[in-house]
Amino acid sequence: MTVSRDPDAIHPFLRDASNLAGGAAEAVWLPQTEQEVIQVIETARQQGKQLTISGGKTGLVGGAVPTEGEGGWILSTERIRPALLVDEASTTITAGAGWRLFELREAAASHQLFLPPDPTEPTCTVGGMVATNASGAHTFRYGATRQWVQQLCVVLASGQRLRLNRGEVIANGTTAQLRTLEGSTIKLTFSELPIPSIKNASGYFLKSGMDLVDLFIGMEGTLGVVTEVTFRLIPTPNALLGGVIFFRSLEQLLRCASDIRSRSRNPNDWLNANILEFADWNALQLVREKFPAIPGDAFGGAIWIEQDLGSNADAQILEEWMELFQRHEAMIEESWFGEREQELVRMRGLRHAIPSSVYEFLTAHGQTKIGTDMAVPEDNFEELYNYYRQQFADSELATVTYGHVGDCHLHANMLLGGNHQLAHAKLVYDRLVAKAITLGGTVSAEHGIGKLKRGYLRQMLGTQAIESMRQVKQALDPDGLFGAGTLFEE
Ligand SMILES: Cc1cc2nc3c(=O)[nH]c(=O)nc-3n(C[C@H](O)[C@H](O)[C@H](O)COP(=O)(O)OP(=O)(O)OC[C@H]3O[C@@H](n4cnc5c(N)ncnc54)[C@H](O)[C@@H]3O)c2cc1C
């Protein structure tokens, strides 16, 4: 196992993709096995050090970044990489915490299998995906990471291990018992959290009668170290239709998206999108140089769709899509459609280029951003988005909006030209969060709470719910070994 106390080696671990900076750590530990993770935990406890768990550092809320001042140690899981195991019989893949999402996808694909959860950044790790309950474009059809986790291995603050297989440890109402491999029993008592039944990554999953696997999915490195995960897989689709469809009018685009959403949920409809994503005009402008085929008058923005093909209904499916786009006055001639791998890769590339270009732009101009991660129930989506637009129009801020329109979940980013805009942008952001909560939404649908959104979590769930989460944390990590400053305000 490597441990480094050299500031130059520690430095890259003091930042994630949120650009949260200012943290400090005395050492970074890079265990390769579960046994070495236990060793780090025992040493940390003996020496009274807190541990921040770090994966691929692609997180957007600072969960992997140690707190300012006395940051303790970093435990990086990126080297926990025992051989990947694809089991065709049970259609599962088992991976150590340090494997990257793109590597899992490649391994699954070589067996004609597919892992649906897909946070847009493919270099995130297995541990990070589970710890944030990450989701992405495919969540529209297939749900978030949670739905695909079959088994988890977790090392607790006591150094004892849990092996949790979905379906095996179920809470009795709001009490539960966890049994470690070493033979200890941990009793949990909690209150249900008011979790909205929409895409959500805000706080612990605490539900009456819950499966205890779910407690560790979305816990953001505060309850233990995930060392190994078994995901369910599905067969790779025989063929796919992809489309990036441009619109002159945003109103037409939103009506079209709403139509696709409801038709895709109807099992008797030919139309069944796997993906329904959105980019506004400003987002398209940002990537125009990389993708010159974007039409110059797509003022309404674009949506990106994919649907499985490969049955004898393909002609009918294509006809239904074209009829839908015509009805909603899409720019059909200028839009991109394709079924070949090369064409699909270009469309996915466009979607990935948008958030990447935002980060590149900010880095190049020494700027920061504040971006939303709220989702609301479908009936309230247009009201929320119109509110965003009205707030942005009233402010002087440059904005770029894109994201998961299928899940009523957009990332509206305010790009800050300097610190003088920060206070104003925060004020606008506070209004957007308050509106989303009023509309029955969540303050984080996929990035999590980390160190940046703790106040909003309290605003959404209330003090009692935070106390229920604290009780669970106390039962599993009584000395606060893991994730200081994440989820909970000090
Ligand atoms: C360009 C870009 C696009 C993105 N798009 C999406 C998107 O569409 N959807 C989405 O959900 N996210 C998205 N993200 C955010 C990010 O990719 C996800 O949150 C990802 O799951 C984080 O994984 P990671 O390995 O990088 O974790 P890190 O950033 O290293 O850590 C994230 C959190 O997980 C904890 N953690 C990490 N590993 C472990 C472990 N082994 N055990 C316990 N806790 C652990 C950390 O303590 C921290 O709290 C995007 C990020 C970027 C940069």
The ligand as an SDF file (V2000), in Angstrom:
LIG
                    3D

 53 58  0  0  0  0  0  0  0  0999 V2000
  -18.3960   16.6300  -16.8890 C   0  0  0  0  0  0  0  0  0  0  0  0
  -19.1430   15.9780  -15.7540 C   0  0  0  0  0  0  0  0  0  0  0  0
  -20.4210   15.4880  -15.9650 C   0  0  0  0  0  0  0  0  0  0  0  0
  -21.1090   14.8550  -14.9200 C   0  0  0  0  0  0  0  0  0  0  0  0
  -22.3500   14.3630  -15.1670 N   0  0  0  0  0  0  0  0  0  0  0  0
  -23.0040   13.6860  -14.2040 C   0  0  0  0  0  0  0  0  0  0  0  0
  -24.2820   13.1100  -14.4630 C   0  0  0  0  0  0  0  0  0  0  0  0
  -24.8250   13.1990  -15.5650 O   0  0  0  0  0  0  0  0  0  0  0  0
  -24.8840   12.4420  -13.4560 N   0  0  0  0  0  0  0  0  0  0  0  0
  -24.3050   12.3070  -12.2130 C   0  0  0  0  0  0  0  0  0  0  0  0
  -24.8990   11.6670  -11.3400 O   0  0  0  0  0  0  0  0  0  0  0  0
  -23.1120   12.8450  -11.9360 N   0  0  0  0  0  0  0  0  0  0  0  0
  -22.4540   13.5260  -12.8940 C   0  0  0  0  0  0  0  0  0  0  0  0
  -21.2260   14.0710  -12.6250 N   0  0  0  0  0  0  0  0  0  0  0  0
  -20.6960   13.9610  -11.2620 C   0  0  0  0  0  0  0  0  0  0  0  0
  -19.8260   12.7250  -10.9670 C   0  0  0  0  0  0  0  0  0  0  0  0
  -19.3100   12.1770  -12.1380 O   0  0  0  0  0  0  0  0  0  0  0  0
  -20.5720   11.6800  -10.1420 C   0  0  0  0  0  0  0  0  0  0  0  0
  -20.9950   12.2330   -8.9330 O   0  0  0  0  0  0  0  0  0  0  0  0
  -19.7210   10.4280   -9.8210 C   0  0  0  0  0  0  0  0  0  0  0  0
  -20.5520    9.4320   -9.3320 O   0  0  0  0  0  0  0  0  0  0  0  0
  -18.6180   10.6540   -8.7960 C   0  0  0  0  0  0  0  0  0  0  0  0
  -17.7390    9.5260   -8.8050 O   0  0  0  0  0  0  0  0  0  0  0  0
  -16.2020    9.6480   -8.3990 P   0  0  0  0  0  0  0  0  0  0  0  0
  -15.6090    8.3130   -8.4340 O   0  0  0  0  0  0  0  0  0  0  0  0
  -15.5400   10.6960   -9.1930 O   0  0  0  0  0  0  0  0  0  0  0  0
  -16.3700   10.1070   -6.8820 O   0  0  0  0  0  0  0  0  0  0  0  0
  -15.6440   11.2550   -6.0690 P   0  0  0  0  0  0  0  0  0  0  0  0
  -15.8910   12.5760   -6.6880 O   0  0  0  0  0  0  0  0  0  0  0  0
  -14.2490   10.8880   -5.8100 O   0  0  0  0  0  0  0  0  0  0  0  0
  -16.4850   11.1540   -4.6970 O   0  0  0  0  0  0  0  0  0  0  0  0
  -17.8610   11.4640   -4.6760 C   0  0  0  0  0  0  0  0  0  0  0  0
  -18.4290   11.1030   -3.3000 C   0  0  0  0  0  0  0  0  0  0  0  0
  -18.4230    9.6940   -3.1210 O   0  0  0  0  0  0  0  0  0  0  0  0
  -17.6420    9.3150   -1.9870 C   0  0  0  0  0  0  0  0  0  0  0  0
  -16.9140    8.1020   -2.3600 N   0  0  0  0  0  0  0  0  0  0  0  0
  -16.1270    7.9130   -3.4480 C   0  0  0  0  0  0  0  0  0  0  0  0
  -15.6910    6.6400   -3.4750 N   0  0  0  0  0  0  0  0  0  0  0  0
  -16.1970    6.0160   -2.3870 C   0  0  0  0  0  0  0  0  0  0  0  0
  -16.0860    4.7000   -1.8670 C   0  0  0  0  0  0  0  0  0  0  0  0
  -15.3710    3.7460   -2.4660 N   0  0  0  0  0  0  0  0  0  0  0  0
  -16.7400    4.4070   -0.7080 N   0  0  0  0  0  0  0  0  0  0  0  0
  -17.4780    5.3550   -0.0720 C   0  0  0  0  0  0  0  0  0  0  0  0
  -17.6030    6.6090   -0.5260 N   0  0  0  0  0  0  0  0  0  0  0  0
  -16.9820    6.9390   -1.6750 C   0  0  0  0  0  0  0  0  0  0  0  0
  -16.7490   10.5100   -1.6990 C   0  0  0  0  0  0  0  0  0  0  0  0
  -16.4010   10.5730   -0.3220 O   0  0  0  0  0  0  0  0  0  0  0  0
  -17.6410   11.6670   -2.1340 C   0  0  0  0  0  0  0  0  0  0  0  0
  -18.5330   12.0230   -1.1080 O   0  0  0  0  0  0  0  0  0  0  0  0
  -20.5150   14.7280  -13.6400 C   0  0  0  0  0  0  0  0  0  0  0  0
  -19.2230   15.2180  -13.4330 C   0  0  0  0  0  0  0  0  0  0  0  0
  -18.5430   15.8460  -14.4670 C   0  0  0  0  0  0  0  0  0  0  0  0
  -17.1540   16.3410  -14.2090 C   0  0  0  0  0  0  0  0  0  0  0  0
  1  2  1  0
  2  3  1  0
  2 52  2  0
  3  4  2  0
  4  5  1  0
  4 50  1  0
  5  6  2  0
  6  7  1  0
  6 13  1  0
  7  8  2  0
  7  9  1  0
  9 10  1  0
 10 11  2  0
 10 12  1  0
 12 13  2  0
 13 14  1  0
 14 15  1  0
 14 50  1  0
 15 16  1  0
 16 17  1  0
 16 18  1  0
 18 19  1  0
 18 20  1  0
 20 21  1  0
 20 22  1  0
 22 23  1  0
 23 24  1  0
 24 25  2  0
 24 26  1  0
 24 27  1  0
 27 28  1  0
 28 29  2  0
 28 30  1  0
 28 31  1  0
 31 32  1  0
 32 33  1  0
 33 34  1  0
 33 48  1  0
 34 35  1  0
 35 36  1  0
 35 46  1  0
 36 37  1  0
 36 45  1  0
 37 38  2  0
 38 39  1  0
 39 40  1  0
 39 45  2  0
 40 41  1  0
 40 42  2  0
 42 43  1  0
 43 44  2  0
 44 45  1  0
 46 47  1  0
 46 48  1  0
 48 49  1  0
 50 51  2  0
 51 52  1  0
 52 53  1  0
M  END
$$$$
